[in-house]
Amino acid sequence: MNKQPVPAASVGQESAVINERAVGILLGVAIVLVIMNTMMFNLALPDVAEAFHLTPALTSWIVTGYSIVFAVSSITYSRLADFVPIRRLFIIGILSLSLAAIVGLFSNSFIMLLIVRLVQATGASSILALTMVLNSRYIPVERRGKAMSITMSSVSMGLGLGPVAGGAIVEYLGWHMLFVVTAVTVLLVPLFVIFIPKERVQKGSFDFLGALFISVGTTGLLIALTNHSWIGLAVGLVALVLFAARIRSAKEPFVLPSLFQNRRYLILSAVGIAAYLCSFATLFLMPQILVKQYSLSAIQAGMVIFPGSFLAMIVSQRVGRFIDSRGNSPILRIIPLFFLAAVVLFALFEGSSYVAIIFIYMLMSTCFTILSSSVSNEISRILLPAEMGSGMGLYQLLQFCSGAMGVAASASALAMQKSLPMGIAYSNIYWGLSIIVIVSIGCAVLYLRSAMQRQPQV
């Protein structure tokens, strides 16, 4: 087998070999801290609202604004990685995250806090986005499944540790101390300088108009969903139309138009997007279910979530080896069915006991990690080298937007069902999510059939 790393599509490399183990550990630690940063602050929202006398609408912007900036910044970093050295981008992202956290320790107003969180989102998004690009660029195909699974296991660990650590910090130390966790990422900068490959700057241009249009479009749609704003919907749709026109006329578009013509890429992306939507909706709903239905504390709710995330981390190590030896087809064929089973079990048994929730979430979290690892790996295989940065970036944008929309839609569904018993309202949401998973199963089937049709030509 060829053991040399896959060359970058458009960034000159002065070093062609990386220490995969060291880089994997470094990126894994960074991702855990980034995801913890995302999850922990959700538990602080009641305290923040009380401290600054915020309305629910203003409070929601701490989460919505973070999600919007995170999603748009993900594709921005991926696109920049096509011609800006990836090590430089990593360092910019980490410094944005950590220095904003240090400022956040002293935030004494809502505006200051919101600005800090938005800057943190730009830095946090860089870690995940650039990790995917680095894996696709430097890790050989025969070992890329392991690298992708390490990334997703780190995400799972962050999702599990975030609520536990966040609940404890908020309860005993106060919400300002949440920033200490991400401030320590500044200590990782020297390690990124040592272990991330050195690359040469390449000629290229950044499509600012394309970035602006997709940012406004994404923001408008999320505002429309969270605040039921017709103006936000109209602005978002117009911006997306302008974005579609822009990428067809720009010399170096923000997103390559060929991606929207790549049927296999779009169908495969839909499978991963559905998993993200359901997983993020569950992570939004579970704390409420555990606190409101079972009267658990924030720390206790975090402990219910943790086993599922920990199991997913353990399983992912074997999944990576499986993908490298057997490919992604068996996973795409089976795991979506188990994911559907987890969603249906939530609909049926979320009101029975929190012990049932522990085991159901263990199934969902494990399926989410396995499926996300497989989809990311398969996308990195089917994209052309010149499409890698743009393609992985667009996929991540769609992932995080779908996650934010899943949360917003779940919140809206709860508001619409406020007259119903809580258990019935939560179950109805999961029945709705099951429809989305069924559609994703159909997409997986279509992708596998197209792959079989192409196989004789390879």
N, C-alpha and C positions, 0 to 999 in steps of 0.2 A: 504493500500500500504506500501511497505517496504520503510522507510525513511532513512535507513542507507546508507552512501556512498558506492560506488562500491570499493572494495579493490584493492590495487595495485597488478599488476601481479607479480612483482618480487622485489619490494622495500618495506622493512619493514616500518610500520607506527607506530609512537608513539602517534599520534593524529588521531582519526578516524572521527572527526567532524570539519567542517569549517564554518565560517561565510559567507554564500554564497553571501549575499548582499554586504558586505564589500569587499570581494575578487573580486566580479564582477565589482564594481566601480573602484577598484585599477587597475585591469587588463585592464578595458576599457580605463582609462586615459593613461596607458602605451602604449596600442595599437594605440590610436589616435596619440600620439607623434611619435611613430615608423613609422606609415604610412605617417604622415606629413613629416618626415625626408626623406622618400623615394621620395615623390612627389615634395617637394619644390626645391630640387637641380636641377631638370630638367630645371627649369626656369632660373637657374644661368649659364647654360652651355655656352651661348654666351659670357657672361662677363668673365668667367673663361678662355675660349679660347683666348680672347683678352688679358687678363692679363698675360698669360704665353706663348702667341704666339704659340698656338697649332694648329696642322692640324685637320681636321674633324675626321680622323681615331683615333688620340690620344685622342681627346675629347670624342669620343664614349666609350672609355674604362672606363671612370668615371661611366657610366651607366651600361655597359656590365659587368665590373668587379664586381660591386656592386650586380648585379642580380645573377651572378654565385655563388659568396660567400654566398649570402643570401639563395639561393636554397639548396646548399650542407650543409650549417650549420643547416638548418631547420631539416633535417633528422638526422644529427649528434646529436643535442640536444635531439631529440625525442628518439633516440637509447640509449643515455647515461642515460636518465631518467628511464630506466628499472632497473638500479642498483645504480645510483648516486642520492642522495636526491634532489628533485625537487626545494626546496628552495635555495639550494646552486647553482644550475644551473641558476636559475632566477637572483640571485645576481651577478654571474659572467657575465651574459649577459648584465645586466643593467650597470655595471661598465665598460664593454668594450665599450658600446654605449656612455656613458656620458663622460668618461675620454678621449676617442678618439675625442669627440666633442670639449672638452676644448683645446686639442692640435691643432685641426683644426682651431681654432680662430687665431692661429699664423702661419698657413701654408704659406710659401713663395716660394714654388716650386711645380711643377706638381707632382713630385715623392712623396713628402711629403703629398700632398693633396690626391693622389691616395691611399697611404697606410692608411691614416686616414679613407677614405671612405670604404676600405675593412675591416678594424677592426670594423667600425661601423656596417657593414653588418652582421658580426658574432654576434654582440650583438642584433641588431634589429631582426634577425631571431629567436633568442631564445624566445622572448616574445610571438610571435604568435605560434610557435611550442609547447612550454611548456604550453601555455594556453589551447590548444586542448587536450594535455595529461592530464592536471589537471582536465578539465571538464569531460573527459572520466573516470578518476580514482576516482573522489570524488563526482561528482554530480549524484544522482540517475537518472535512466532512465526516470522516470516520470517527472523530472524537467530539464532534460538535453537539451531539445529543447529550453527552455528559455535562458539557459546559452550560447548555441551555437549562438543564434540570437543576444544576447548582444555583443558577440565577432564580428560578422559580421557587426552589426550596428556601432561598433567602427571603423572597417575598412572603412566603408562608410563615416563616419564623417571625418576620416583622409584624405581620398581621396578628399573630398570636401573642407576641410580647407587648405590642402596643397598648392594647386595652388593660393588661395586667399592670404594666409599669405606669401607664397614664393614670389609672384609677388610684394607685398607691401615692403617686406624686401629688396629684390634685388634692387627695384627702388629707395627707399629712404635711406637705411642704408648700402647697399653693401652686396655682397654674403658671406663675412666672418661671418656676423651676423646671418646667417642661423644656424650656429652651436650652438648658444645660446639656441634655442628651444629644442634641444636634450640634451644639457648639463644639463638642469634642471632635467632630469630624475634621476640624482644622489640623488635628494631629496626624491625619492620614496624608496630607499634602506631600511630605517628603517621600513617603512610600510610593505614591503615584509617580513622582519624578524618577524614582529608581526602577520601577517595574513596568510601567506602561511604555510601549515602544516609541522611539523617537522617529518622527516623520518630517518630511519637507513640506513647506507650504507650496501649494499648487495654484495655478491661475484658475480663477473662478469668480463668479458674481452671485450675489444673494438677491433673490427676487423679493424685495421689500413689499411691493404691491400685493403679490400673491400671499405673502405671510399676513399682511394686514387684512386682506379680504377673508381669509379662512379664520383669522382670529375673531373678526367682527361677526362672521357667520356663526361660528361655534358659540360665541358669547350670547348672541341674540337668541339662538335656539334654547340654550340652557336657561336664560332669563325667562323666556316664554314658558318653559316647562315648570320652573320653580315658582315664578311669580304670576303665572297665567296672564302674561302681557302680550296683547296682540301687536303692540308696537315692536316689542322684542322679536316676535315671530316674523313680522314683515321685514325688519332690518336684517335679520339673520338670513332670510331667504334671498333677499336682494344681494347681500354680500356674497352668498354662495354662488349665485348666478354670475356675478362679476368675477369671482374666483375661477369658475369654469372657463369663462372667456379669456381670462388672463393667462392661464397655464397653456392655452392653445396658441397664444400669440407671443409669449415671452421666449427669448432666445435660450435662457437657462431657467426654466420654470421652477417654482417652489416645490411642486409635486409633478412628477413626470406624467403626462397624459396617457402614456402607454399603460400605466398601472390600471387605469379605469377601463381599459380594453382587454385586460388580462383576466379572462373569465375564471381560470383556475385560482388565481390570486384572490379574487373577490369572494369566490365561494368558500375557499379555505379560511379567509379572514373572518367570514361570518360565523364560522364555528367557534373561533376563539373569542370573538366579540360577545356572543351569547353567553359564554362561560363567565366572562368578566362582568357582564350586566347582572347576572344572577348572583354571583359571588359577592359583589359590592352591595347589592340590595340586601342580601342576607346579613352582611356585616353591619348594615344600618339597622335592620329589623331586630336582630338577635339581642342586642343590649336592651332594647325597649321591651321585648318579650320577657326577658329574664328579670328586669327591674319591675315592670308594671304587672306582669302576670304572676311572677313567683317571688316578688319582693326581695330580690337579691341586691346586694350592694354593688357598686361599680367594680370593686376588686373581685368579688365573687363571680360577677358576670364575666370578667376577664378570664378567670380560671376555668369557666365552662368553655370558652372559646379556645383556650390554649391547647388542649389535647389534640384537637383536629389539626391545628397548624403544626404542632410538633410531629405528629404522625406523617403529615404530608412531607415534611422535611426529610424524615428518615426514608420514606418510600422513594422519594425522588432520586436518591443515589442509585438505586437499582434500576429505576426507569431510564436514566441516562445511558447506562450500559446496554439496556434492552434496545433502546432506539438505535444506538451505534451498531448493534449486531443484527437486529431484525428489521429496522426501518420504522416508519411511522404508521404504515397502513393498519397493522393490528390494533394500535391504540385508537386511531380514528374510527375504526369499525366498532369497537366495544365500549370504550370509556364514555362516549356521549349517552349511551343507554343507562349506564350506572349513574351518570349525572342527573338524568331524568328521574331515576328512582329516588335519588336524594331529595330532589325538589318535591316530588309527590309525597314522600314520607314527611317532609316538613308540613305540607298541606294537611296531612291526615293526623299527625301526632304532635304538632308543636304545642298543643294545649294539654297533653297528657302528663308530662313531667319534664323537669329540666335535665334529668338523666337521659331521657330519650333524645333530647336536643344535643347532648354531648356526642352521642354515637352517630346521629344523623349528620351532624356537622363534620365529624371525622370522615365520613364517606364523601361528603361534598368537597371538603377542603382537599382531600387526597385526589379526587377526580379533577378538580380545578387545576391543581399543580401538574398532574400528569398530562392533561389535555393542553394546557397552555405551553408546556415544554415542547410537546410534540408539534403543535401548530407553528410555534416560532421556529423550530428546527426545520420543518417542512417548507415554510416560506423562504428561509435562507437558502434552501436547495433549489427552489424553482425560479427564483429571481436571477436575472442576468447581473453580472458584476456592476454594470453601470446603473442598475436600478436599486442596488442594495440599500444605500443610505435613504433614498426617497421612499422606497417600499417599506422598509422596517419602520421608518418614522411615521408614515401614514397609518400603518397598522397600529402602532402605539397610540397615535392620536385617536383613532377610532375606538381602541380599547378603553382609554381613560374617559373619553366622552360618553361611551356607553355605560361605564361604571357610574359616572356622575348622573346620567339620565336615569339609570336604574334607581339610584337613591332618590332623585327628585320625583320620579313616577310613584315610588313606594310611599313617599311622604304625602303626595297628592291623593293617592288611593286611600290612605288612612284618614285623611281629612274628609273625603267623600263618604266614608263609612263610619263616621263618628257616632252615629245613632245605633250602630250594631255592637254586640258584645265584642270585646277585643279579640278573643280567640277566633271568632268567625271572620273578622276583618283581616287578621293576619293570614288565615288559611286561604281566603279569597285571593290575596296577593300572590300566594305561592301557586295557586291554580293558574293564574295568569302567567306567571313565570314559566310554568310547565309548557305552555303553548310555544313560548319562545324557544325552549330547549327542543321541542319536537321539530320546529322549523330548522334548527341547527343540525339535528340528526339527518334531515333530508338533504341539507347542504353537504354533510360529510359523505353521504351515499353518492351524491352527484360527483363529488371530487374523486372518490375512489373509483367510480366507473370511468371517469375521464382518464385517470391514471392508468387503468388497465388497458384502455384503448390505445394509449400512447406507448405502452411498454414494448410491443413488438417493434416499434420504430427506433427504439434506443439501441 
